[in-house]
Amino acid sequence: MEPEKNTTEKVEEVAVLPKVETITEAIAEVAPTSPDKTKEFKTQKTFGVGGQDRRSSFQKNPRKSPRREARAKPEFDQKIISIRRVTRVVTGGRRFAFSVAIVAGNKKGSVGVGIGKAGDTSLAIDKAVRDAKKNMITVNLTKEMSVSHDVESKYCGSVVRIMPAPGKGIIAGSSVRPVLELAGIKNTGAKLFSRSKNKLNNARAAIEALKKLKVRKGAKVAALADETSTTVSEAPEVAVI
């Protein structure tokens, strides 16, 4: 006879697992917290290893020069009309230098021509500017900043005639044009009657012609009349009894 089987089924007990959140909280309580290396690297980069703020200790390079101030406008405008390389023969060979001719003026009736020689172009230009200021002349012009009559002059082989040209601007060529422009002359024409291509002689011939300009008597009388009228108008009124 077979033994009777136990019909009673065993009921297995199922263990209930805790939630994930509770597990992580428990691990965090037991295990020590590891430091955040990214934050530590950022703080070292900004504040340095010793904790000093690098941004506050940053200094500008003292070698760098400050910004240059704007250059003041020169009193006289200038223009180079010729620049040549000249040679001087000596016992050891040849020595080279530069010759520069410059026209300088303030465009208010003053103009001059100068020449300078030196081994360097910058030094030659400085010498020419000083020479032009030393030989500066004042031109007698009308109220419209033009010439009052025709003038003609000769310098070496250059012959120049300057004449008024109302409403036409400056009509001139070669080195005579910069002389008229830097003198501030308007509505004037110039003619070169020589075949000389020497720009320095042409400019000096124009200067000699401008020296011959004179103010007409009518213009002087008109100027005196204007001055007397202004003084009379500015005088205080006197009551007539």
Buried (B, 14 or more C-beta within 10 A) or exposed (E): EEEEEEEEEEEEEEEEEEEEEEEEEEEEEEEEEEEEEEEEEEEEEEBEEEEEEEEEEEEEEEEEEEEEEEEEEEEBBBBBBBBEEEEEEEEEEEEEBBBBBBBBBBBEBBBBBBBBBBEEBEBBBBBBBBBBBEBBBEBBBBEEBBBBEEBBBBBEEBBBBBBBBEEEEBBBEBBBBBBBBBBBBBBBBBBBEBEBEBBBBBBBBBBBBBEEBEEEEEBEEEEEEEEEEEEEEEEEEEEEE
